[in-house]
Amino acid sequence: MSKIYNLTTPLSKNDVVQLKAGDIVYLSGIIYTARDAAHKKLIDLMDAKEDLPFDVSGSVIYFVGPTPPKPGDPIGSAGPTTSYRMDSYSPRLINEKGLRGMIGKGKRNKEVTDACTKSKAIYFGATGGAGALLARQIKSSKVIAYPELGPEAIRKLEVIDFPLTVINDTYDQDLYKIGRDKYEVK
Amino acid sequence: MREIKYEDIVKSIKDCIIFSGANLPKDALEKMNEAYENEKSPVAKEVLKQLIKNADIASSEEKPLCQDTGLAVFFVKVGEDVKVIGGTLKAAINEGTEKGYIDGYLRASTCEWDTRANLKDTLGYNLPAFIHFDLVKGDELTIEYAAKGGGSENVSRATVMPPAAGRKGVIDYVKKIVSNAGPNPCPPLTVGVGIGGTFEKAVISSKHALFRKLGSVNEDPTLKEMEEELVEELNKLGIGAMGMGGTQTVFGVHIEKNPCHIASLPVSVNVQCHSSRHAVIKL
């Protein structure tokens, strides 16, 4: 039976090891946005042994490229993008920099789920295509790096009760597999 | 000759794009509600509930349904007796697209293939529009529009089978693609299938199939039967809304066919996410 948690960033190891695939998490605090282009730049900085634009340890990265905000709004529509495009970058952020959570949609590869198990990180799913609903839980947004990337720039977001489902936990469980096995008619 | 003003086309396209960005069409909303009623998995049901609420918020706040506001795709039927005054039809569609995406606060999602540089400041905001023209009899201009997101496009595939593969080959191919895609293309899906034609005709037909009204019945009895069989088979895959496991994986399967070469059986599968933003403009 899935459980419901309210968590605040930064996340500790203790915060994430209690979570199991299928659990619901309402996340509050600061999270950072990055898609493939920004991830590539982060990894390039790591290769050059330079500082990253934010403290990755204990942090959560949201894979999103929002629409432009209307005047007066903190952000436009802001739902998750498909996560596999970040698969080649995420393990190093988890294993070497202590990234504790990722928010996206869709399957991750074995390197990512292995890193989640080994270094204690969670892959959360947000509902794809629910960008207007999810934007309501984002209270502020500020571009902190790579403004030239436009929608793909790194943004610092303040979220309140951001609704998430645990897809991959620290015990190598995968909700996509568990859920599908339950309803597949063979 | 019937004259249609360039500016009227620009305005119609612009208004259509802005409206479509924030308002899920009636057919898609009906399918969403139907899936919610029929879904057996509580997790997937919760996802569908969020999506129905999202459609409500998007419409009332005039905010895009999804941050992926897509590439703008058009199928245009131009009557032979239509004359556009003040510019070309293609330029009007592109101008309407750019204005719609800017004024609707939609995302500029076109980029260069290798550098990935966004084209908004060079070619234009979310340009080019992807337009398929067809010349028909009469004096009407019919413009079908859809916003096509990247996640569902990324799982779409095409192949050319040997003719011996036949009906079973097509069914198995569609099943394989939807099964492998799993949660990635944002199910429940509309699955467009193009059978026959040349290689590119199959692909374009599979795209056009996505523009058909959800819930409509195929006029071809053979294709109708295949569509019904595929809906049943695809829902058995257990993928469910956003891939979290469930009984409602597809809103519908739409098949278009074309005559093909005696040596070939081209098949294309174009997948559309649950946020099926499409509209028709008649001028």
Boltz contact constraints between the chains, C-beta under 6 A:
constraints:
  - contact:
      token1: [A, 37]
      token2: [B, 116]
      max_distance: 6.0
  - contact:
      token1: [A, 66]
      token2: [B, 67]
      max_distance: 6.0
  - contact:
      token1: [A, 67]
      token2: [B, 64]
      max_distance: 6.0
  - contact:
      token1: [A, 67]
      token2: [B, 67]
      max_distance: 6.0
  - contact:
      token1: [A, 67]
      token2: [B, 105]
      max_distance: 6.0
  - contact:
      token1: [A, 67]
      token2: [B, 106]
      max_distance: 6.0
  - contact:
      token1: [A, 67]
      token2: [B, 107]
      max_distance: 6.0
  - contact:
      token1: [A, 68]
      token2: [B, 105]
      max_distance: 6.0
  - contact:
      token1: [A, 70]
      token2: [B, 105]
      max_distance: 6.0
  - contact:
      token1: [A, 76]
      token2: [B, 105]
      max_distance: 6.0
  - contact:
      token1: [A, 77]
      token2: [B, 63]
      max_distance: 6.0
  - contact:
      token1: [A, 77]
      token2: [B, 64]
      max_distance: 6.0
  - contact:
      token1: [A, 77]
      token2: [B, 67]
      max_distance: 6.0
  - contact:
      token1: [A, 78]
      token2: [B, 67]
      max_distance: 6.0
  - contact:
      token1: [A, 79]
      token2: [B, 66]
      max_distance: 6.0
  - contact:
      token1: [A, 79]
      token2: [B, 67]
      max_distance: 6.0
  - contact:
      token1: [A, 82]
      token2: [B, 151]
      max_distance: 6.0
  - contact:
      token1: [A, 82]
      token2: [B, 184]
      max_distance: 6.0
  - contact:
      token1: [A, 106]
      token2: [B, 183]
      max_distance: 6.0
  - contact:
      token1: [A, 106]
      token2: [B, 184]
      max_distance: 6.0
  - contact:
      token1: [A, 107]
      token2: [B, 182]
      max_distance: 6.0
  - contact:
      token1: [A, 127]
      token2: [B, 47]
      max_distance: 6.0
  - contact:
      token1: [A, 127]
      token2: [B, 50]
      max_distance: 6.0
  - contact:
      token1: [A, 127]
      token2: [B, 242]
      max_distance: 6.0
  - contact:
      token1: [A, 128]
      token2: [B, 186]
      max_distance: 6.0
  - contact:
      token1: [A, 128]
      token2: [B, 242]
      max_distance: 6.0
  - contact:
      token1: [A, 129]
      token2: [B, 66]
      max_distance: 6.0
  - contact:
      token1: [A, 129]
      token2: [B, 186]
      max_distance: 6.0
  - contact:
      token1: [A, 129]
      token2: [B, 273]
      max_distance: 6.0
  - contact:
      token1: [A, 129]
      token2: [B, 274]
      max_distance: 6.0
  - contact:
      token1: [A, 129]
      token2: [B, 275]
      max_distance: 6.0
  - contact:
      token1: [A, 130]
      token2: [B, 50]
      max_distance: 6.0
  - contact:
      token1: [A, 130]
      token2: [B, 51]
      max_distance: 6.0
  - contact:
      token1: [A, 130]
      token2: [B, 54]
      max_distance: 6.0
  - contact:
      token1: [A, 131]
      token2: [B, 66]
      max_distance: 6.0
  - contact:
      token1: [A, 131]
      token2: [B, 67]
      max_distance: 6.0
  - contact:
      token1: [A, 132]
      token2: [B, 54]
      max_distance: 6.0
  - contact:
      token1: [A, 132]
      token2: [B, 57]
      max_distance: 6.0
  - contact:
      token1: [A, 132]
      token2: [B, 58]
      max_distance: 6.0
  - contact:
      token1: [A, 132]
      token2: [B, 63]
      max_distance: 6.0
  - contact:
      token1: [A, 133]
      token2: [B, 53]
      max_distance: 6.0
  - contact:
      token1: [A, 133]
      token2: [B, 54]
      max_distance: 6.0
  - contact:
      token1: [A, 133]
      token2: [B, 57]
      max_distance: 6.0
  - contact:
      token1: [A, 150]
      token2: [B, 118]
      max_distance: 6.0
  - contact:
      token1: [A, 151]
      token2: [B, 107]
      max_distance: 6.0
  - contact:
      token1: [A, 176]
      token2: [B, 183]
      max_distance: 6.0
  - contact:
      token1: [A, 176]
      token2: [B, 243]
      max_distance: 6.0
  - contact:
      token1: [A, 179]
      token2: [B, 244]
      max_distance: 6.0
  - contact:
      token1: [A, 179]
      token2: [B, 245]
      max_distance: 6.0
  - contact:
      token1: [A, 180]
      token2: [B, 238]
      max_distance: 6.0
  - contact:
      token1: [A, 180]
      token2: [B, 239]
      max_distance: 6.0
  - contact:
      token1: [A, 180]
      token2: [B, 245]
      max_distance: 6.0
  - contact:
      token1: [A, 182]
      token2: [B, 245]
      max_distance: 6.0
  - contact:
      token1: [A, 183]
      token2: [B, 41]
      max_distance: 6.0
  - contact:
      token1: [A, 183]
      token2: [B, 238]
      max_distance: 6.0
  - contact:
      token1: [A, 183]
      token2: [B, 245]
      max_distance: 6.0
  - contact:
      token1: [A, 183]
      token2: [B, 246]
      max_distance: 6.0
  - contact:
      token1: [A, 183]
      token2: [B, 247]
      max_distance: 6.0
  - contact:
      token1: [A, 184]
      token2: [B, 238]
      max_distance: 6.0
  - contact:
      token1: [A, 185]
      token2: [B, 236]
      max_distance: 6.0
